[in-house]
Amino acid sequence: MSRIVVLLWSIHKHRNSLIFQNAVPNPTYTLIRAKLAWAEWKQQCCSPFLPPSFPKPQLLYSPTSTQIIRWIPPPDGVLKLNFDGRLLIAGAAAGYILRDASGRLIIAATRFLHDVSILVAEAVALRDGLQATIDTGLPHLQIEGDNRIVIQAVKGEIRTPWRTHILVQDIRNVLSRFMSPSIQHVFREGNMTANWIAKLGVLLKTDTIFTLCITS
């Protein structure tokens, strides 16, 4: 039922664009926007309710502990970049999404990379996301991804895999243009939207950019 509601919402928004802005109707984009909105809603609204005074969820490894894994908005004035790569039979793709403190979409994009390794796809996703973030002019950034190897390579904690050596150097150069950026590993449940965007790139086999803010 929730998916139907999101799809109807997307159709309604495109109907308004057609009537008030004389926009050319695009059924494919209507469906893509609905799927992106669904991924956003599922990630942000389906986690257990946490009152304002409740501490941020921690990843607990005790077998008796309950794990709460979800996307957490950044502080005010900070953007959060989530990146991911996807490798399927049809090929590989990179995807990223940039959001602000209220969870609104700033920009998201996917790039189809044909026949590359998952490490290359992940590194390309991070580099592309950083380049897009620079264009916003905002210097404060948090970065999350679910590939430990890429993150550890960027932070200099492990030797950079040779296939991603140049990409990692590019990433470090771009990171130097931000003010104290942070980069950390998250489980896939906290990176679902970026994962879906990367998967979309494989399915569409093309480069796609989203810049439309998703609001309630």
Stockholm file with secondary structure:
# STOCKHOLM 1.0

chainA/1-216         MSRIVVLLWSIHKHRNSLIFQNAVPNPTYTLIRAKLAWAEWKQQCCSPFLPPSFPKPQLLYSPTSTQIIRWIPPPDGVLKLNFDGRLLIAGAAAGYILRDASGRLIIAATRFLHDVSILVAEAVALRDGLQATIDTGLPHLQIEGDNRIVIQAVKGEIRTPWRTHILVQDIRNVLSRFMSPSIQHVFREGNMTANWIAKLGVLLKTDTIFTLCITS
#=GR chainA/1-216 SS CHHHHHHHHHHHHHHHHHHHHCCCCCHHHHHHHHHHHHHHHHHHHSSCCCCTTSCCCCCCCCTTSCCCCCCCCCCTTCEEEEEEEEEETTEEEEEEEEECTTCCEEEEEEEEEESCCHHHHHHHHHHHHHHHHHTTTCCCEEEEESCHHHHHHHTTSSCCCGGGHHHHHHHHHHHTTSSSCEEEECCGGGGHHHHHHHHHHHHHTSCEEECCCCCC
#=GC SS_cons         CHHHHHHHHHHHHHHHHHHHHCCCCCHHHHHHHHHHHHHHHHHHHSSCCCCTTSCCCCCCCCTTSCCCCCCCCCCTTCEEEEEEEEEETTEEEEEEEEECTTCCEEEEEEEEEESCCHHHHHHHHHHHHHHHHHTTTCCCEEEEESCHHHHHHHTTSSCCCGGGHHHHHHHHHHHTTSSSCEEEECCGGGGHHHHHHHHHHHHHTSCEEECCCCCC
//
